[in-house]
Amino acid sequence: MSGTKDKYRIPQRESLSQRIYRELRRDLAGGEFGPGTRLGEERLAERYRASRTPVREALARLLSDGLIERRGNILYPVRPRLDGLPEYYDARALVELAGLDRVRDGRADGHDPVMLRPELDRWLAMRDGPLVADIDFAIADDAFHRILLTSSGNAALAEALTVLQKPIRAAWSLDYPTPGRAEMIVADHVTIAQALLSGDLTGARAALAAHIDDSRRLVEVGLTSRG
């Protein structure tokens, strides 16, 4: 299968388990498996033309990503839980802004450019190319925010954000389909990273706070329309 479908993180030589992980992740996001579908290793091995071992490895990664869940001894596609999402966004804002504040307040030397510069380059490349707000884009979006925290020198904050990101993933369908939203996200990421690398912590904080608030607002509008 062509690696061009994984637009934002293309492995040079992917393993069999990586291929299955990528294809299964795409199929989950595309609705190929309903919430009540049992994700059995034998059935998936047949579907993806592989043995059960790489399928098992791919499922372990998807479980860690929060895209599938275990009920008893059986794995299923995750059931989105949309209740409580505004509160998760409040927690997300506290965690992410704390990473900038610890640098601004002098508790850390600054954001590590060795980590942040490649991330900026990646989003600059996305800005110049065609965008599709799909599962690969969503995972790249999540990764950007974790890298911001890790580059601030506090791995515990990045771990806390990873926990918060799992329930917030249920909001993808309420946020990303907004016309022009993917372009807005890319532009915000570029602005935030450039501000941090130039030492403009106040500007970076304001841009990050507005970025999170925009997502929360779109999600709340989506929840209202569904209700």
Helices and strands as residue ranges (DSSP letters): G 3-5, H 16-29, H 41-47, H 52-65, E 68-71, E 74-77, H 85-104, H 113-127, H 135-151, H 155-168, G 169-171, H 172-175, H 181-197, H 201-226
